[in-house]
Amino acid sequence: MKKIVYFHGFSSAGSTGTATNLRNYLYAKDVRVLSPDIPVSPKEAVEFLKGYIGQENPDLIIGTSMGGFYAEMMHGYRRILVNPSFHMAKLLTFRGMGNVEFQNKREDGATHFKVDKQMIAEFREAEKLSFQGITADDRELVYGLFGKNDKTVNTQDDFTKHYGREHFVIFDGEHRLNDKIVKSVVMPLIESLLW
């Protein structure tokens, strides 16, 4: 059985609709899709995700937005980064601080969290881990998918600077994935990578 781990975006959870769509599409193909709740603290998140990936040893990691930021750091694994948000500290500083509600149900029952100076500082520190130790093998393992109408983040230049244009794809979509994009853009890439 093949295994995919999906990293969700900011203020989301493992129960996100994207993970559900992936499970629905891949169930008949005997692929298990895991999607853990990512800790809100970037410092905890990096440690947690590296441990989780080491334990699960997936065939593929898919990360969207903030999840793409974290997925980039998982060297040695095949990864798809969808609209990766490599500059979370700047994004959150621009959006402002305060309480944020989770968009999806979390396993621990949490309904909200706080964006504060400490979180932004932790993201700034975590960003220093981005694009470190990239090998020629990593360049072959990483794919970047970017919505041409993404108004939230644009990190295409960051991606191509470090990973080149060989696995760089622009799709007709926005920042958030919907069922149509999962089916028409993400699924064909998954199938080409796993079979």
C-alpha positions in Angstrom: 0.0 0.0 0.0 1.3 3.4 -1.0 1.3 6.2 1.6 0.8 10.0 1.3 1.1 12.5 4.1 -0.7 15.8 3.6 0.4 19.0 5.4 -2.5 21.5 5.7 -2.3 25.2 5.6 -2.4 27.9 8.3 -5.5 27.9 10.6 -6.6 24.6 9.2 -6.4 21.0 10.4 -5.9 17.4 9.3 -9.6 17.2 8.7 -9.4 19.7 5.8 -11.5 19.1 2.7 -8.3 18.7 0.6 -7.2 15.7 2.6 -10.7 14.2 2.3 -10.8 14.7 -1.5 -7.4 13.0 -1.8 -8.6 10.1 0.3 -11.8 9.8 -1.8 -9.8 9.8 -5.1 -7.1 7.5 -3.9 -9.1 4.9 -1.9 -9.7 2.6 -4.9 -6.0 2.8 -5.8 -5.1 1.4 -2.4 -3.3 4.6 -1.2 -3.5 5.7 2.4 -3.6 9.4 3.0 -2.5 10.7 6.4 -3.1 14.2 7.5 -2.1 15.2 11.0 -3.0 18.4 12.8 0.1 20.6 12.6 1.0 22.4 15.9 0.4 26.1 15.7 3.9 26.8 17.1 6.4 26.8 14.2 9.1 25.5 16.5 6.9 22.6 17.6 5.6 22.0 14.1 9.0 21.5 12.5 10.1 19.0 15.2 6.7 17.2 15.1 6.6 16.9 11.3 10.1 15.6 11.0 9.4 13.0 13.6 6.0 12.1 12.0 7.6 11.7 8.5 10.4 9.7 9.9 7.9 7.3 11.6 5.5 7.1 8.6 8.1 7.0 5.8 5.6 8.1 3.1 5.9 7.6 -0.6 4.9 11.3 -1.1 4.4 14.4 0.9 1.9 17.1 -0.3 1.8 20.5 1.4 -0.4 23.5 0.7 0.4 27.0 1.7 2.0 26.9 5.2 2.1 23.1 4.7 4.1 23.6 1.6 6.6 25.7 3.6 7.0 22.8 6.0 7.0 20.1 3.3 10.0 21.8 1.6 12.1 21.0 4.7 11.5 17.3 4.5 14.6 16.4 2.5 14.9 13.0 1.0 11.2 12.5 0.3 9.2 13.1 -2.9 7.2 16.3 -2.3 4.5 18.4 -4.0 4.4 22.0 -2.7 1.2 23.8 -3.6 1.2 27.6 -3.3 3.9 27.3 -0.6 4.0 30.2 1.8 7.7 30.5 2.5 7.4 33.9 4.2 4.9 33.3 7.0 6.4 35.8 9.4 5.9 38.6 6.9 2.4 37.4 5.9 1.3 37.3 9.5 2.8 40.6 10.4 0.9 42.2 7.5 -2.4 40.5 8.4 -2.1 41.5 12.1 -2.1 39.7 15.4 -4.9 38.4 17.5 -7.2 35.4 17.9 -7.7 33.2 14.8 -10.4 30.5 14.5 -9.5 27.2 13.0 -11.3 26.6 9.7 -11.5 22.8 10.3 -12.1 20.6 13.3 -8.9 19.7 15.2 -8.4 16.4 17.0 -7.7 18.2 20.3 -11.0 20.1 20.1 -9.2 23.5 19.9 -11.3 26.1 18.1 -9.0 29.1 18.0 -5.4 30.2 18.6 -3.5 33.4 19.0 -1.1 35.1 16.5 1.4 37.1 18.6 4.9 38.4 18.4 6.3 35.1 19.7 4.6 33.1 16.9 5.9 35.5 14.3 9.4 35.3 15.8 9.2 31.5 15.6 8.2 31.6 12.0 11.1 33.9 11.3 13.4 31.3 12.9 11.8 28.4 11.0 12.2 30.3 7.7 16.0 30.1 8.2 15.6 26.3 7.7 14.0 26.8 4.3 16.2 25.8 1.3 19.0 24.4 3.4 21.0 21.5 2.3 19.3 21.0 -1.1 21.0 18.3 -3.1 20.7 17.3 -6.7 18.5 14.4 -5.6 16.2 16.9 -3.7 15.8 18.9 -6.9 14.5 15.8 -8.6 12.1 15.0 -5.7 10.3 18.4 -5.4 7.5 19.7 -7.5 6.0 23.2 -7.2 2.4 23.9 -8.2 1.4 27.6 -8.3 -2.1 29.1 -8.9 -1.9 31.8 -11.4 -4.6 33.8 -9.6 -3.2 33.3 -6.1 -3.7 36.7 -4.3 -2.4 35.4 -0.9 1.2 34.4 -1.6 3.6 34.4 -4.5 6.8 32.5 -3.9 7.4 31.3 -7.5 10.8 33.1 -7.6 11.9 31.5 -4.3 11.0 28.1 -5.7 12.7 28.5 -9.1 15.8 30.0 -7.5 16.3 26.9 -5.4 14.7 24.1 -7.4 14.7 25.3 -11.0 11.9 25.2 -13.5 11.9 21.5 -14.4 9.2 20.7 -11.8 7.5 24.1 -11.8 3.8 24.2 -12.8 1.4 27.1 -13.0 -2.3 26.1 -12.9 -5.5 28.0 -13.5 -6.5 28.5 -9.9 -6.3 30.5 -6.7 -4.5 30.0 -3.4 -6.9 27.5 -1.9 -7.4 24.2 -3.6 -10.9 23.1 -4.6 -12.1 19.7 -5.8 -11.7 20.7 -9.4 -8.0 21.6 -9.0 -7.3 18.5 -6.9 -8.9 16.3 -9.6 -7.5 18.0 -12.7 -4.0 19.2 -11.5 -2.9 17.4 -8.3 -4.2 13.9 -9.0 -2.5 13.5 -12.4 0.8 14.5 -10.8 0.3 12.1 -7.9 -0.5 9.3 -10.3 2.6 10.0 -12.4 4.8 10.0 -9.3 3.4 6.9 -7.6 2.9 4.6 -10.6 
